[in-house]
Structure formats: C-alpha cells, structure tokens
Amino acid sequence: MSITIKVRRNGPYLVTGTCELTDHEGKPIEVKESFVLCRCGASLSKPMCDGTHNKIGFTSDR
C-alpha cells in the first residue's frame, strides 16, 4: 500500500496509508491508517491537527 500526503487548502496535511511517525528523538507516535498533521503551527496537540487553524483563520497559497 502506498502513502499519500494531501495538502488541504487552508488546513492540515492529510496522511493516508500505513506509515511510521516518530518524534524528534525517534520514538514512535501512535497513528491510525489516516491522520492529519498540523500545518499552521498553532495546534495544541502537535504534530497532530486539532482544528486550531479554523479558529486563527489560517490561510495558505496551496
């Protein structure tokens, strides 16, 4: 199975497919087969998205 990372307009990165996500020390972060990663930098549950981009009005060109 392949991994797909979709950039969502004015939102997070949508990751689908089985992959391993690790923290800065190389420790695994538990994930499901699809998950969203913060792109705005304001999430309180980084690296995961918690929807804060909607509250702060995050916008992007892509």
Long-range contacts (C-beta under 8 A, 24 or more apart in sequence): 7-39, 7-60, 7-62, 8-36, 9-60, 9-62, 10-53, 10-58, 10-59, 10-60, 11-36, 11-39, 11-49, 11-53, 11-58, 12-36, 12-37, 12-38, 12-39, 12-40, 12-49, 12-53, 13-37, 13-39, 21-47
